Each structure stands twice: as structure tokens, then as C-alpha cells.
Amino acid sequence: MLLTIDVGNTHTVLGLFDGEDIVEHWRISTDARRTADEMAVLLQGLMGMHPLLGDELGDGIDGIAICATVPSVLHELREVTRRYYGDVPAVLVEPGVKTGVPILTDNPKEVGADRIINAVAAVELYGGPAIVVDFGTATTFDAVSARGEYVGGVIAPGIEISVEALGVKGAQLRKIEVARPRSVIGKNTVEAMQAGIVYGFAGQVDGVVNRMARELADDPDDVTVIATGGLAPMVLGESSVIDEHEPWLTLIGLRMVYERNVSRM
């Protein structure tokens, strides 16, 4: 079994692979204050419930692949792999790790590991040119060329950040559930805010993707647009440009990067 861990700013997603198949997944909050020992206890609690794994931490785990946008969490996870999975091959995505995707940006080290991993999976699953839209703490748009190169992207405030900002900065507004309203024209404050979030973000996705596609390919219709991230389902039905929805794109990319690197270890 391969354990994959994608650490985002808000949530951490874990996936368990049996070969190419993801057989279990978990989503937990990202807490930069957790120590390596606390993380190990959390992992044991989650994986101890799976029937294909043993009772002891590490039983049934043959490999680990990790990417993180929070450096302090990556540091603690490195310690987890050393102390609790010492005999298990582990790949932590950072500069020097083989991904197979050239990064054509001004400073490749600035690009988040999760964005590169998404590009890896997009190229392998759908080919290029492609655009990955990841609905996380930020909404990121990442462009992959026809030759499988990461060429850059766009970063915009995410859905949850926008909802929180409205509730904090709006004197008569409050934090709301992110849900699709009855109609675009809200009949109350909550529905009006929900409409602004759902349809506003769908319009943003369509506008940004269309502009990117025109720069990315001679024929924009050749560009495959892939949506991923926990909040992607909120926008899928309202966006006109999304071709594919792969909720486990980052975990799949981690599996691919692990396979490309483990033979070198």
C-alpha cells in the first residue's frame, strides 16, 4: 500500500493506494502546531480502522509520498517518516525530486509543490495542453503546454476565504454555508451571498480559463480543463469550460512521482 499525503493551507488530504487504485481517503484540518508525535498518533488512528492494514503504525504501508504547502508541517512529516516509518521508502516533493514535468517559470522554486504534482497527473491522464483549476484555500489555475511543460498560472482568493472576508468585513453580513441558492437573484441576504459566491466564482473560472486557453494553444478548444479540490463540486454545474473533474488529482500525481523516484533511492 502507498500512503499519499497532500498538505494544504487549510486541509490535509490522505489517500491509500493499492496499485493504481485509491482504496481509502481521509480529510483532516491542517494544523502547523502539530508535532511529529501527534501526527503519528493521528495517522495510527485513521489507518488503524482500515481492514487491509495492521494494528501497528506502518503495518501494510510499503511507501509514502508527501507534498506540502506549509513548510513547518513538511518538517514534522519528515520526522514522522524517519521515526515511525524508517524502513519504508518515502518521497517528499521538494526541489531535486524527479517529476518529469519541466517548470518554465521565472523561479521554479516559487511554484507550490501541489501545483506541480497536479500538472504531473494532468499530463499523464489527459495530455497537454491542459489547465488545472484547483479549488482550495486559493483558487489556482495552472497551465500545461502540449509538450507537457508547466508554463505558469493564476492565483485567486479561494471560495472559503471570500466567504470569511464577507462575514468579517460586511457590517450586516455573516459567515454562511457555501451552497447553491434557489436562483441567481437572491430573495434574502444569505441567498444573495450564496449566489455571489457560486455564480461569481463560476464566472471567474470561465473568464480566466478562456483567457489562458487563448494564450496556451492556437485552438483553445484543444485545451483540456480539469477541476479538482474540495470545493470544486460547488462550481462544476455552473461553469461552461470544465471538461473533467478529478477529485484525487493531487494524490494520483503523488503516486506517479513516487513511482518515478523510488527506483532511484
N, C-alpha and C positions, 0 to 999 in steps of 0.2 A: 504494500500500500504506500502511496505517495501522499504526504501531507503538504498542502499548499496553503500559504498564509499571505493575504493581501491586507496590509495595514494602511488604512486611510486616515484622514484627519478626524473624522467623526466615528466611523465604524471600521471594525476589522472583520474580514470575511475569511473563513477557513473552509477548505474543501478537501475531501478524501477521495483519491483516485485509485481505482482498481484497473490497471492498464490505462486505456483512454477514456474510461467511463467514470464520471463523478458519481460516487455512491452515497455520499453524505456531505452535508454542508451546514455551517453554523455562522451566525452573525452576532457579534458582540460589540460593545462600545469600546472605542479606543481611549485608553487612559495612560497618559505619559508618566503617571506616578507609579504604575505597577512595577514591581521588581521582577527579576528573573524567576525567583522562587514562587511569587504569586502567579505569574504566568504559567508556570509548570503545574501548579495546583489546578488552575482553570482548565488547562489542556487535559489533564487527567480526568477531571470531572466530565468534560464533554465527550471525550473519546472512550471513556470507560463504559458509556452507555451503548456503544456500538457493538453488535453481536460478532462482527468479524475481527475485532481487536481484543487483546488480552486485558486482564485486570491491572497489570503493572504498566506504568508510563513507558511508552516506547514499544510495547508488545505489538507486533504486526506492522510497524512502521518501517519501511525499507528505505525511504528517502524523504527529504524535506526541501521545499523551495519557498523562499520568502522574498517579498518586496515590501518596502515601507516608505511612506512619505514623511514619517515622523522619526527623525534621527535617534532620539532618546529611546524610542520603542525598539528600533532596529538594534541598538546596542544591547538592550536587555534580551532580545530574542537570540542574539548571537551567543549570549551567555547560557540561555536555555539549551541551545543545541550543543554547546560544549559540555555542560554539566549533566544534562539528563538524556541526551541522545548522542553521546560521544562516539558510538560505533556506527552511527547512521550517516551516510553521505548527505551533506547539506549544501545547498546553493543559495547564497544571499545575493540578490541582484544589486550590483553596485558597479562603478567603473572597473573595467577589466574583465567582467563576465561576458562570455560569448553569447550574443543574442541572434546573430545572423541578419540583423537589420541595421544598415548604415544610418547614422544620425547626421543629417545635413543642416545643422543649426549653427548659429554663431558660437555658442558654447554648449556642446553636448552634455556637459556635466550638470547644467541647469535643468535639464529635462527630467521630470519626475519618472522614477522607475516604473510606476504603474502605467504611465503613458507609453513607454517603450514596450512594455510587456503586452499592452493592448495591440500595438502595431504588429508585434510578432504574431499574435493569434489571428489578427485580421488578414495578414498576408497569407498565412498558412491555410486558413479556412475559406477565404473569399478571393484572394489575389488582389492585385492593385490595378488601377488606382482605387483608393478607398478613403473614407472619412469615418473615424470612430467618434461617436458622441457619448461621453461618459457622464451620467447624471449622479454626481457625488456631492461632497461639500462645495466644490466648484463644479460648474458645467464646463467640461473641456471638449474641444473639437480638435482631433489630431489627423493630419493628412499624411497618407502613404502614397508614394508615386507608383506608376505602373511597373517600375523596376524593383519595388519592394523597399524603397528608402523612406525613412521618416524625414519629412521635409519641413515640419513646423506645425503650428496650430493656433488655437484661440482659447483663452481662459476667461470665463464669465462667472459672476456670482451664481451660486447654486440655488436650488429651489428652497431648501430649508433656511439658508442664510437670508434670502429675500423675505420669507415669511417672518422670521425672527426680527429683521430690521423694521418691517412694517409695524409689528406689535410693540416694539420698543420706541420708535420714533414718532409713531402716529398717536396723537393725544387721545383720540376717541376710537382707536383701533386696538385689537388684541391679537394674541397668537391664536391661530386657527388650525384646524385639521386640514391637511392637504388632500383635497378630494374634488372630484369633478362636480360642478354645480348643476342645477337643473337646466340652466340656459346661460348663454353668454351675458345677457342682461340680468344682473343680479337683482332680486327683489328685497334683499336685506344686506346688511353690511358684511356678514360672513360670506354670503354667496357672491357678493361683488368682489371681495378679496380673493375668493377661490377662483373666480373667473379670470381675474387679473393674473393670477399665478399660472393656472393651467393653460389658458389660451395665449397669455403673454409669452410664456416660455415656448409654446409650440410655434408661435410666430417668430420668436428669436431663433429657434433651431432652423426653421425653413429659410429665413433670411441669411443667416451666417453660412449654412451649408451650401446654398445656391451660389453665394459669392466665392466660397472656397472651391467649389467644383469647377467654376469657370476658370479659375487660376490653375487648377490641378490637371485638367485634361482638355484637349481640343474639343472633345464632345462631352459635356457634363453628364450626359446620360450613361456614359461608361463608368462613372464613379459609383461604387457600392457604398451605401451609408449604413453603418452598423450602430445600433444603440445598445448601451449596457449601463450598469449602475442600478442601485436600489430603487431610485425614483423614476426610472425610465418608463414603467407602465403608465404613469400619470399622463405622459405626453404622447405615447405611441399612437393612440387613436385619433389624435388631433393634428399630428404632423403629416405633411404630404410628401416628405423627402426620405423618410426612413425605410430602408429596404429589408433589413434584418434586425432581429432582436436576439442577442445572446447574453443572457444574464450572467453567465460564468466566463465571460471572455477573458478577464484578467487571470482567473485560476487556470484556464486552459493554456494561456500564454506562459504561466509559470511552469506548468507541466512540460511544455515544449522546451523552455530554456533549461530546465533541469536535465532533460534528456540530451541536450546539446553540450552540456558541461560535465555531466557526471563521469563520462568516459575519460575526461582529462584529469580527473582528481586522483 
